[in-house]
Amino acid sequence: MRAHQLVRKLNNMDVDEDLQKIEIINELFGSVGESPSIEHNFHCDLGYNIHVGHQFYAGYNCTILDMADVRIGDHCMIGPNVGIYTAGHSIGTKREK
């Protein structure tokens, strides 16, 4: 519930509210480097399993499903409509089952 409330706040902020966005990102994520930037329509599960480095940027409609740790380094830019999914599906092939 905590993550959903913070994500809703983040997604509904005005474009020019950079400092307030950074405050929400710092509260939402497990760890954050300097100058993070996330465009609107961001989604995540828990938030606290997301760790990003300095100058992190996520484009419009980014989804990070963080049921497990997500670690993103410095100076990483994620394009629009990107999804990072850590859990919820089999990673084996049919033959391995």
N, C-alpha and C positions, 0 to 999 in steps of 0.2 A: 504494500500500500504506500509506503514511504517513497519508493522509487517512482511510482505512478504519479503521485502528487508533485514531486519535483520535476518530472518530465513534462507534465502538463504546464507547470509554471514556465519552464524553459521555452517550450514551444509557443507559448502565448505572449512572450515578451516582444516589445518593439525592437526594431532593427538596431536602433542607436543605444540600447541599454547594455553596452558591452560589459561594464563592471558588474552589474547585477547578474548577467549571464555567467560570468566567471565564478561568482560566489555560489551560484546554484550548481555549476559543474563541480566545483570543489566539494560541495556538500554531497553530491550524488555519487561521484566516483571514489574508488578506493584510494587512488593517489593521482595527482595531476602536476605536470610541470608548469613552466611559465607560459602565459599567453595562449590558453586553449581557445578554440573557436568552434562552435557547433551551429549549423544552420537549422532552421525550423523543421519540424516533423521528424524529430529524433525519437527513437524508442529503445528501451532496454528492459531486462527482467528485474534485476536487483540493483544494478549500478555499482555497488561496492566491490564487485569482482573486476571492474574495469580500471586499468592502470595505464595512464598515458604520459608520454614525455613532454618535453618543451616544444612549443609551437605546433601542437596537435590541431588538426583541422578535420572536421567531418562535414561533408556536403549535405544538401537537402535529402530528406527521406532515408537517413542512415538508421539501420537497425543493428544493435549489438545484443544478442541474447546471451547473457553472461551467467548461466548456471554454473559455469566453471570460469577460472581465471582467463582474462583477456589482457595481454600485455602488448602495448604498442609503444615503440621507441620515439626518440626525438625527431622533429621535423617531418612527421608523417602526415600526408594529406590523403584523406579518403574521399573519393568522388561521390557524386550523387547516386542515389538508389542502390547503395552497397549494403549488403547484409553479412554479418559475421555471426555464425551460429555455433555455439560450443557444445551443445548437447541435444539429445532428443531424437537421434536416428542412428541406425546401425552403420558402422564404418567398414564392416566386413563384406566380402563378396558372397554371392549365393553358394558358391562351392565351399567356402570356409564354414558355413553353418552346419 
